[in-house]
Each structure stands twice: as C-alpha cells, then as structure tokens.
C-alpha cells in the first residue's frame, strides 16, 4: 500500500505529471500521477483559444475585403463629381417623380426656395406671401446625365407660358423657375429657354424665370417621394390637375415623364 511518506515531492519546475517513488514497487520504480487541474491555467488556455480564433477570422476578413476597401478609400482614386440642379414647376409632388427615374440622378428632394422667410412650413408657402416656390432639388452625376438633359425633362413637365401658377394650383408659390447653381448652368438655361421659344411649340411667350439659387428649405418627410408613398392619391391629384392632359397635347409622342 502506498503511504504518503513514500511520495517524493515534485521538484520545483518539474512537469505537472508527478513521478512517484514507491518503496513497495522497488527502488527507483515510478508510476504516473494524474495532473492537478489549475483553474487559472484552464481559463488562460480558453482565452488563448478564443483570441486565436478571433484573430484568424479577422485576418481572413481583411484578406477578403481589403481590396474593395482600399479601392473606395484611396484618396488618389478618381471620384464621381456630383452637381445640383433646382427647378420650380408648380406642385412639387409632380415635379420630383419624373427626375427620380432618370439614370445618373443620385437623389432628389422637395422643398421651398426663392423667398425671404426662414424655415417656412408647407402651409405658409401654400398660402402665399413667403416669396418661396415649391421646388425640387436634384443631385446628379454629370458623367452619366448632363444638365442640358435635365433641362429637357424640366420643360416637359410644365406650362412655361403661365405666369400665375401651374394648372389647378394658382399663385406665385406655384410659378416656374430655374434656379442656377453656377454660371455654366445660367448660360445653359438661357440657351435652352431661347431654343424652346424659337421652336414655335408654344403660342404665348415663355415666362419661366432663370434666377440664382438661394437657400433651399427642405419640406417634411411626408412630402418627399409622395408618388411612391401614396400612389393612388398622387395619380388622382395629378390627373385632375390637368397637367397630363396639357403635356400630352403640347408634346405628344415627344413627351418624357
């Protein structure tokens, strides 16, 4: 029988598997002893395993996604130039939707511009007296769609001979205007207006104003992309406004909407 005194203490620094010297088995004989479980070592091993796993996953992710990340973050890589165009053509619900569908248009938003009142509300503008017009602002990539093309779409949404509003919506807040953001846009807008007047398509003078853009006050989210959020109400209003009937009559097969 092995007694406690037959056990030789494990020398400092020896392996955890202790070798026991037992007289009964003969001098120098030894049997292995089960290692003593150290909670601290177990926790350290578990943490090390988790750390190595996470590190491996991070390295794999970096290997897979770094080329794409580098391509978008490299300051020397060419970036697309974004420009803005701002138009007023009566009800801004009807003006936003046609631009949303164009390839090269990045985003559109509706709001108010051309007036004096700061932070105007929809009710204030629609009641008149703020000087603002309901407007649409378009962000576009000029490498995919030109400002001239946007002007062509704009003319095909409005009655440019009406100085007192657009269709069923009456008042200066529903006037037609081109708000230019640069001298180039001003020049192109004037050329486009002159070409339209010379075409003889309209029997009356074109009264659409070409003016510099001022602060664009964003309308509430309810009005943004109204045609997509409320298609039934939008189409009901648009049809009964008389806009489509007029545009079909003026442009016929050349209409873009």
C-alpha positions in Angstrom: 0.0 0.0 0.0 1.3 3.4 -0.9 1.6 5.7 2.1 2.0 9.5 1.9 5.6 9.3 3.2 6.6 7.1 0.2 5.8 10.0 -2.1 8.7 12.2 -3.1 7.7 15.8 -3.5 7.7 17.2 -7.1 10.8 19.3 -7.6 10.2 22.9 -8.4 9.8 23.4 -12.1 9.1 19.7 -12.8 6.2 18.7 -15.1 2.7 18.6 -13.7 2.6 14.8 -14.2 4.4 13.9 -10.9 6.6 10.8 -10.8 6.1 8.8 -7.5 8.8 6.8 -5.9 7.3 3.8 -4.2 9.4 1.5 -2.0 7.0 -1.3 -2.3 7.4 -1.4 -6.0 11.2 -1.3 -5.8 13.7 1.4 -5.5 13.5 3.8 -8.4 10.2 2.5 -9.6 7.7 5.1 -10.6 4.0 5.5 -11.6 2.4 8.5 -13.2 0.1 10.6 -11.1 -2.9 12.4 -12.6 -2.1 16.1 -13.2 -3.6 18.6 -10.8 -6.1 20.9 -12.6 -5.2 24.5 -12.2 -8.3 26.8 -12.8 -6.1 29.7 -13.7 -4.3 27.7 -16.4 -7.6 26.4 -17.7 -9.0 29.9 -18.0 -5.8 31.2 -19.7 -6.0 28.3 -22.2 -9.6 29.0 -23.0 -8.9 32.8 -23.5 -5.9 32.0 -25.7 -8.0 29.6 -27.9 -10.8 32.3 -28.3 -8.2 35.0 -29.1 -6.5 32.9 -31.7 -9.9 32.1 -33.3 -10.9 35.8 -33.5 -7.5 36.7 -34.8 -7.8 34.1 -37.6 -11.3 35.4 -38.5 -10.1 39.0 -38.7 -7.1 38.0 -40.9 -9.5 36.1 -43.3 -11.9 39.1 -43.4 -9.1 41.5 -44.0 -7.7 39.3 -46.8 -11.2 39.1 -48.5 -12.4 42.6 -48.1 -9.3 44.8 -48.1 -9.0 45.2 -51.9 -12.6 46.6 -52.1 -12.0 48.8 -49.1 -8.7 50.1 -50.5 -10.4 50.9 -53.8 -13.0 53.1 -52.2 -10.8 54.8 -49.6 -7.7 55.5 -51.7 -7.5 59.4 -51.9 -5.7 59.1 -55.3 -8.6 57.2 -56.8 -10.9 59.3 -59.1 -14.3 60.2 -57.6 -17.5 61.0 -59.3 -18.3 64.7 -59.4 -21.8 65.5 -58.0 -23.7 68.6 -59.1 -27.1 70.1 -58.1 -30.0 71.4 -60.2 -33.0 73.2 -58.7 -36.3 73.7 -60.5 -39.8 75.0 -59.7 -42.7 73.8 -61.7 -45.8 74.0 -59.6 -46.8 71.2 -57.3 -43.5 69.6 -56.1 -45.1 66.1 -55.8 -45.5 66.1 -59.6 -42.0 67.6 -60.2 -40.0 65.1 -58.2 -41.2 61.8 -59.6 -40.0 62.4 -63.2 -36.4 63.1 -62.1 -36.3 60.1 -59.8 -36.5 57.7 -62.8 -33.5 59.2 -64.6 -30.2 57.3 -64.9 -27.5 59.4 -63.5 -29.7 61.1 -60.9 -28.3 60.3 -57.5 -31.1 61.8 -55.3 -34.0 64.2 -55.3 -35.7 66.2 -52.6 -38.5 68.7 -52.5 -38.7 71.9 -50.6 -39.0 75.7 -50.9 -36.7 78.3 -52.3 -36.6 81.8 -53.9 -38.3 83.6 -50.9 -37.3 85.5 -47.8 -38.9 83.6 -44.9 -36.6 81.3 -43.0 -37.7 77.8 -42.2 -41.0 78.1 -44.0 -43.7 75.5 -43.5 -45.8 73.8 -46.2 -48.9 75.7 -45.0 -47.1 79.0 -45.0 -45.8 78.6 -48.5 -49.0 77.2 -50.0 -50.9 80.1 -48.5 -48.6 82.6 -50.3 -46.7 85.6 -49.0 -43.4 83.9 -48.3 -41.9 84.6 -51.7 -40.9 80.9 -51.9 -41.8 78.5 -54.7 -42.4 74.8 -54.3 -39.3 73.3 -55.8 -37.3 70.1 -56.5 -33.6 69.8 -56.0 -31.7 67.2 -58.0 -28.3 65.7 -57.3 -26.8 64.2 -60.4 -23.6 62.7 -61.8 -22.7 64.8 -64.9 -20.7 62.0 -66.3 -24.0 60.0 -66.7 -26.5 62.7 -67.3 -26.0 66.3 -68.4 -27.6 69.5 -67.1 -29.0 70.0 -70.6 -30.8 66.7 -70.4 -32.3 67.7 -67.0 -33.5 71.0 -68.6 -35.1 69.0 -71.4 -37.0 66.9 -68.8 -38.0 70.0 -66.9 -39.6 71.7 -69.8 -41.7 68.6 -70.5 -43.3 68.8 -67.0 -44.6 72.4 -67.1 -46.6 75.1 -68.8 -43.8 77.7 -69.2 -46.3 80.3 -70.5 -48.3 80.5 -67.3 -47.1 83.3 -65.0 -49.8 82.8 -62.4 -49.2 79.2 -61.3 -49.4 75.7 -62.8 -52.6 74.0 -63.8 -55.0 73.7 -60.9 -52.5 75.3 -58.5 -52.7 79.1 -58.6 -50.4 81.7 -57.1 -46.8 82.9 -57.2 -45.8 80.0 -55.0 -46.5 77.7 -57.9 -44.5 79.7 -60.5 -42.0 78.1 -62.8 -38.3 78.9 -62.3 -34.9 77.6 -63.0 -32.5 78.2 -60.0 -29.0 78.0 -61.3 -26.0 76.9 -59.2 -23.2 78.2 -61.5 -22.5 80.5 -64.4 -22.5 77.5 -66.6 -25.9 76.4 -65.5 -27.2 80.0 -66.1 -25.8 80.0 -69.6 -27.2 76.6 -70.5 -30.6 77.5 -69.0 -30.8 80.7 -71.1 -29.8 78.9 -74.3 -32.4 76.2 -73.6 -35.1 78.7 -73.0 -34.3 80.6 -76.2 -34.3 77.4 -78.2 -37.7 76.4 -76.8 -39.1 79.8 -77.6 -37.8 79.6 -81.1 -39.3 76.2 -81.7 -42.8 77.6 -82.1 -44.3 74.9 -79.9 -46.0 77.5 -77.7 -48.3 80.2 -78.9 -47.5 82.5 -76.0 -44.2 83.9 -74.6 -42.2 81.7 -72.2 -42.3 83.4 -68.8 -40.2 80.9 -66.8 -37.6 82.8 -64.7 -33.9 82.0 -64.6 -32.5 83.2 -61.2 -29.7 82.3 -58.9 -30.4 79.6 -56.3 -31.0 80.7 -52.7 -31.3 78.7 -49.5 -33.3 75.5 -50.2 -35.6 74.7 -47.3 -36.4 71.0 -47.1 -40.0 70.0 -46.9 -41.2 67.5 -44.3 -40.7 63.8 -44.9 -44.4 63.4 -45.7 -43.9 65.3 -49.0 -40.7 63.5 -50.0 -41.3 61.0 -52.8 -45.0 61.4 -52.4 -45.7 59.5 -55.6 -44.1 56.4 -54.2 -45.6 56.6 -50.7 -49.2 57.5 -51.9 -49.5 56.3 -55.5 -53.3 56.3 -55.6 -53.7 59.8 -54.1 -50.8 61.1 -56.3 -52.3 59.8 -59.6 -55.8 61.0 -58.6 -54.4 64.5 -57.9 -52.2 64.6 -61.0 -54.9 63.6 -63.4 -57.5 66.0 -62.0 -54.9 68.9 -62.0 -54.9 68.9 -65.8 -51.2 68.6 -66.0 -51.0 65.3 -68.0 -53.7 66.4 -70.5 -51.9 69.6 -71.2 -48.5 67.9 -71.6 -49.9 65.3 -73.9 -51.4 68.0 -76.1 -48.2 70.0 -76.3 -45.6 67.3 -76.6 -47.5 64.3 -77.9 -45.1 61.4 -78.7 -42.1 63.6 -77.7 -43.2 63.8 -74.1 -40.9 62.5 -71.4 -42.5 61.9 -68.0 
